[in-house]
Amino acid sequence: MIQFYKKRDFGEMISDTFQFLKLHGKNYFKNYFLINGILLILMIVIVMIGYYEFFQQFGGSNLDGETYLFEEYFQDNELTLILVLTVSFILMLAALIINYLYPVLYMKRISETGNTNIKSDEILGDIKKNIGKFFIFFLGATFIVTPIAAVLFGISVVLVLIIIGIFLLLLMVPVMANVVNFLLFDYFHTDRGGFFSSLSYAIRSQFSYSNGRLRSPFWKYWGSWIITYMIVQIVLSIFSFIPYIILMASVFTTVEAETDYNENPFGAMGIMFYVVYGIYMLIAFTLMNIIYINAGFMYYDSRLDLHRNQDITEIDSIGKNEEIN
């Protein structure tokens, strides 16, 4: 079993992330898809159908320069579009709630109970208990963290013109991601006093340990996020290359005749593109869990106040096992 609350170096954060997947991956993803699978599939299907219908109308109505047909389509289907957008928003919000809360509460349950055979109804119960806290987190992240991040990001983009902005972006993006992830883990792991207390801890933990040690964990947290993110993106790029090939093939194979294009501007290859792209979106949501798991081990590394308690608990458990033997 992995020890969660302990000091880790850069290499251990990466290795423990994949060790966690090796030991708990089957149970983790089984519960993930039981809880979130249907929501993700419904959301992706609606998004894919919406994109397909949009581009079909756009391509068909504008082929002869008849742009009014495109506008007329939206006017005639206004209520349907509003309904679809509303349903899509609700599904996306529900999927986001589970996507953010699931890895946090799963790791919290294992770290606190030591139970490695977690049931989906246990995690679902934890999610239901924390729905209220999530909406507070959502509001705080949307109206406090996001504007600050946007300002910093905008300054960095402007400074790209004088080169230094490139380095600022490379530093800022991982740090902002880690701050949000630490905020997420701390807010649902502790009762520090609310959103702002957890936000303060999330920022401070990037630069110094809570017990006042001078050695900053900044670079190992920064590097851990970069490496994990790159691994996820490399895997995703393999899958994204498939719909790209299909899209290119559809461009050269479907435009055989103008009448055919009017009937279906994308053809069978275009439909296949959307199906494969939907699968790609599902894989992307799934692989994001790796980044959250890695963030969890960074957070547990920062909680030096709980490392000693964890060590004592493990020593006691070893003693009990020896007595039984």
C-alpha positions in Angstrom: 0.0 0.0 0.0 1.3 3.5 -0.8 2.0 5.9 2.0 0.2 9.1 1.2 1.4 11.6 3.8 5.1 11.7 3.4 7.9 13.8 2.0 8.6 13.1 -1.6 11.3 14.2 -4.1 10.5 15.0 -7.7 11.0 11.4 -8.9 8.8 9.9 -6.2 5.9 12.1 -7.1 6.0 10.7 -10.7 6.7 7.1 -9.7 4.0 7.1 -6.9 1.4 8.5 -9.3 1.9 5.5 -11.6 2.3 3.1 -8.7 -1.1 4.3 -7.5 -2.5 3.5 -10.9 -0.9 0.1 -10.9 -2.3 -0.8 -7.4 -5.6 1.0 -7.5 -6.2 1.8 -11.2 -8.7 -1.1 -11.8 -10.9 -0.1 -8.8 -10.4 3.6 -9.4 -11.5 3.7 -13.1 -14.2 1.1 -12.6 -15.9 3.3 -10.0 -15.1 6.4 -12.2 -17.0 5.0 -15.2 -19.8 3.6 -13.0 -20.4 7.1 -11.5 -19.5 9.4 -14.4 -19.5 7.2 -17.6 -23.1 7.7 -18.6 -22.9 11.5 -18.0 -19.8 11.8 -20.1 -21.2 9.8 -22.9 -24.4 11.7 -23.0 -22.6 15.0 -22.9 -20.2 14.0 -25.7 -23.0 12.7 -27.9 -25.0 15.9 -27.5 -21.9 18.0 -28.3 -21.0 15.9 -31.3 -24.5 16.0 -32.7 -24.6 19.7 -32.2 -21.3 20.3 -33.9 -22.3 18.0 -36.8 -25.6 19.8 -37.3 -24.0 23.2 -37.0 -21.3 22.5 -39.7 -23.7 20.7 -41.9 -26.0 23.7 -42.0 -23.1 26.1 -42.3 -21.5 24.2 -45.2 -24.8 23.4 -47.0 -26.4 26.9 -46.8 -23.2 28.8 -47.6 -22.1 26.7 -50.6 -23.9 29.0 -53.0 -23.4 32.1 -50.9 -26.9 31.8 -49.4 -26.0 33.0 -45.9 -29.6 33.8 -45.0 -30.4 30.0 -45.0 -27.9 29.6 -42.2 -29.5 32.4 -40.1 -33.0 31.2 -40.9 -32.1 27.7 -39.6 -31.3 29.2 -36.2 -34.4 31.3 -36.1 -36.6 28.4 -36.9 -35.0 26.1 -34.3 -34.5 28.7 -31.5 -36.4 26.8 -28.8 -34.8 23.5 -29.7 -31.4 25.1 -29.6 -32.1 26.7 -26.2 -33.3 23.3 -24.8 -30.2 21.5 -26.2 -27.9 24.1 -24.7 -29.6 23.9 -21.4 -29.4 20.1 -21.2 -25.8 20.3 -22.4 -24.9 22.8 -19.7 -26.5 20.7 -16.9 -24.8 17.5 -18.1 -21.4 19.3 -18.4 -21.8 20.8 -14.9 -22.7 17.4 -13.4 -19.7 15.8 -15.2 -17.4 18.6 -14.0 -18.5 18.1 -10.4 -17.7 14.4 -10.5 -14.5 15.0 -12.5 -13.2 17.4 -9.9 -14.5 15.7 -6.8 -14.0 12.1 -7.7 -10.1 11.9 -7.6 -10.0 14.1 -4.5 -12.5 12.1 -2.5 -11.2 8.8 -3.7 -7.7 9.5 -2.5 -9.0 11.1 0.7 -11.0 7.9 1.5 -8.0 5.6 0.9 -5.6 7.9 2.8 -7.9 8.0 5.8 -9.3 4.5 5.9 -6.7 2.4 4.2 -9.5 0.7 2.4 -8.3 -0.4 -1.1 -11.6 -1.9 -2.2 -13.7 1.2 -2.4 -17.3 0.9 -3.6 -19.0 3.3 -6.0 -21.8 4.0 -3.6 -19.3 5.1 -1.0 -17.7 7.7 -3.3 -21.1 8.7 -4.6 -22.2 9.3 -1.0 -19.1 11.4 -0.4 -19.8 13.5 -3.5 -23.4 14.1 -2.4 -22.2 15.3 1.0 -19.8 17.8 -0.6 -22.0 19.2 -3.3 -22.6 22.4 -1.3 -18.8 22.9 -0.7 -18.2 22.3 -4.4 -20.5 25.1 -5.5 -18.7 27.4 -3.1 -15.4 26.2 -4.6 -16.8 26.7 -8.1 -17.9 30.3 -7.4 -14.6 31.1 -5.7 -12.6 29.6 -8.5 -14.7 31.3 -11.2 -15.0 34.8 -9.7 -11.7 35.1 -7.7 -9.1 32.7 -9.0 -9.9 32.9 -12.7 -9.9 36.7 -13.0 -6.5 36.9 -11.2 -5.1 34.1 -13.4 -6.5 35.9 -16.5 -4.7 39.1 -15.6 -1.4 37.4 -15.0 -1.8 35.4 -18.2 -2.6 38.5 -20.2 0.4 40.3 -18.8 2.6 37.3 -19.7 1.1 37.2 -23.3 1.9 40.9 -23.7 5.4 40.4 -22.4 5.9 37.6 -25.0 6.8 40.4 -27.4 9.9 41.0 -25.4 10.8 37.3 -25.0 10.5 37.3 -21.2 6.8 36.6 -21.4 7.6 33.1 -22.8 9.5 32.2 -19.6 6.7 33.7 -17.5 4.1 31.6 -19.2 6.2 28.5 -18.7 6.4 29.3 -15.0 2.9 30.6 -14.5 0.7 27.9 -16.1 2.0 25.0 -14.0 1.9 27.2 -10.8 -1.6 28.3 -11.4 -2.7 24.7 -12.1 -1.0 23.6 -8.9 -2.6 26.4 -6.9 -6.1 25.4 -8.1 -5.4 21.7 -7.5 -4.0 22.3 -4.0 -7.0 24.5 -3.3 -9.3 21.7 -4.4 -7.5 19.0 -2.3 -7.2 21.2 0.8 -10.7 22.5 0.7 -12.2 19.0 0.7 -9.6 17.5 3.0 -9.6 20.0 5.9 -11.8 22.5 7.8 -9.3 25.3 7.8 -12.0 27.9 7.9 -13.3 28.1 4.3 -12.4 28.8 0.8 -10.0 31.7 1.4 -8.0 29.7 4.1 -7.5 26.9 1.6 -6.6 29.3 -1.2 -4.0 30.9 1.1 -2.5 27.5 1.9 -2.5 26.5 -1.8 -0.5 29.6 -2.7 1.9 29.4 0.3 2.6 25.7 -0.2 4.1 26.3 -3.6 6.9 28.4 -2.1 7.5 27.2 1.4 6.6 24.4 3.8 4.1 25.1 6.5 6.6 24.5 9.3 8.9 27.2 8.2 11.6 25.3 6.4 13.7 27.4 4.1 13.9 24.8 1.3 11.1 25.6 -1.2 9.2 22.8 -3.0 8.5 25.2 -6.0 10.6 23.5 -8.6 9.7 19.9 -7.8 6.0 20.8 -7.9 6.5 22.8 -11.1 8.4 19.9 -12.7 6.0 17.2 -11.5 3.1 19.0 -13.2 5.1 19.6 -16.4 6.1 16.0 -16.7 2.7 14.5 -15.9 1.0 17.0 -18.3 3.5 16.1 -21.1 2.8 12.4 -20.6 -0.9 12.9 -20.8 -0.6 15.2 -23.9 1.7 12.6 -25.7 -0.9 9.9 -25.2 -3.7 12.2 -26.3 -1.7 13.3 -29.4 -1.7 9.7 -30.5 -5.5 9.6 -30.4 -6.0 13.1 -31.8 -3.9 12.1 -34.9 -6.6 9.5 -35.9 -9.5 12.0 -36.3 -7.1 14.4 -38.1 -6.3 11.7 -40.7 -10.1 11.0 -41.0 -10.8 14.7 -41.5 -8.2 15.1 -44.2 -9.5 12.0 -45.9 -13.0 13.3 -45.8 -11.9 16.6 -47.4 -10.5 14.7 -50.4 -13.2 12.1 -50.7 -16.6 13.7 -50.1 -16.5 16.7 -52.4 -17.2 14.7 -55.6 -20.3 16.5 -56.7 -22.0 19.7 -55.7 -25.3 17.9 -55.2 -23.8 15.3 -52.9 -22.2 18.1 -50.9 -25.5 19.9 -50.5 -27.1 16.7 -49.2 -24.3 15.9 -46.8 -21.2 18.2 -46.8 -19.2 15.8 -44.7 -20.2 12.3 -45.9 -19.5 9.0 -44.1 -15.9 10.0 -43.4 -17.1 13.2 -41.7 -19.5 11.2 -39.5 -16.6 8.9 -38.6 -14.5 11.9 -37.7 -17.1 13.0 -35.2 -17.4 9.5 -33.7 -13.7 9.2 -33.3 -13.4 12.7 -31.9 -16.1 11.9 -29.4 -14.0 8.9 -28.3 -11.0 11.2 -28.1 -12.9 13.5 -25.7 -13.8 10.6 -23.5 -10.2 9.5 -23.4 -9.1 13.1 -22.6 -11.5 13.3 -19.6 -10.2 10.0 -18.4 -6.6 10.8 -18.7 -7.0 14.1 -16.7 -7.4 11.9 -13.7 -3.6 11.2 -13.9 -2.9 14.9 -13.4 -5.3 15.1 -10.4 -3.7 12.0 -8.8 -0.3 13.5 -9.3 -1.6 16.7 -7.7 -2.8 14.7 -4.8 0.6 13.3 -4.1 2.1 16.9 -4.3 -0.6 18.0 -1.8 0.2 15.1 0.6 3.9 16.0 0.3 3.2 19.5 1.5 1.2 18.4 4.6 4.2 18.0 6.9 1.9 18.5 9.8 0.4 15.1 9.1 3.6 13.2 8.1 4.5 12.3 11.7 1.0 11.1 12.5 1.0 8.9 9.4 4.3 7.4 10.4 3.0 6.6 14.0 -0.1 5.0 12.5 2.0 2.8 10.2 4.3 1.8 13.1 1.2 0.9 15.2 -0.3 -1.2 12.4 3.0 -3.0 11.9 3.1 -3.8 15.6 -0.4 -5.2 15.5 0.4 -7.4 12.5 3.4 -8.8 14.3 1.3 -9.6 17.4 -1.2 -11.4 15.2 1.5 -13.4 13.5 
